[in-house]
Amino acid sequence: MPGDSENLATLVIYFLVVSGLVAMILLISHFLGHRRRDSADHTPANDEPFESGVVSVGDARLRFSAPFFLVAIFFVIFDLEAVFLFAWVIGFEESGMQGFIEALVFIVILLAGLAYLWKLGALDWGQDPKRRRGRVAMMKKERDEALKKEEALKLDGQE
């Protein structure tokens, strides 16, 4: 098709322009940047981050617990699912009853996933071990039960 070669030429030109821009930025930074740290004007203050004149104290790295990241990931996942539902609402009249049923199945799958996460204890933030029934606790319980079964089988085999 005649349009394909035109689109390909545009794509090649775009690739060449981007590659040239990247090369130009790298060359400029190479020539304008500092070359060595052992130069005469280097001081230990050069290695410190700029904090608007305030002397840095302590470490800037903060530690967050794993549940913080899990809840953040769950939020992003369920937020993206809401975007899909908004798109369905926009095309609600065109999709008809079949689209409604598909959206209902989608929502049921989301709720099942949420119930599963809730059952695992992935949404619990508490430090109380009675409240916290995470996957590790469930796996430990299953392992303990399996060990008890093995011990029972060994005892039955010895008799």
Steps between C-alpha positions, in 0.01 A plus 500: 500500500623849423421635851716238671826622347412856600428390859824303507698800375343717773590241763862479376532880503358511853747231614793690345395830662464338843834318464670824395348685796618233745850504350511881514392506868761239592777689317407834657496350849837334433665825398337724760504262797768444763764253397684412822437516871867546587519847348627796703157657548340183640399510867313247718199733486472423129392146587216619727150549362385860472247571776445876459779583740383264774758251620384144435440288809439126501397272219239607247378145442176414674396143568141407425346174604389246241125551568541863395620392156238226474218742567650742248514225237144390576386861469662535158351171381148580612532857377587372152201270513283804572636659181377197303159536660484870410568407139215249519266766639575728206400226254214368712223562243696343215599190697146413608415208726803297388735780608317528831545127567869518406552797734316314775730197455798737509380655827437155652856393411635819662296439815622138512859623479435754773341233722800273440743777599290576806497132600878479466534798728680707239289801592565476877744753637471412866788361704271271698591141400142387568368750247775447249440184303731555208611250240809413703288405801272290279799325340652433843174348619481278189864394548440415865195292406700317232779426751246362747356274228850375410578426864170314535580294190848417633352390832241285320777342291707413806217313674 
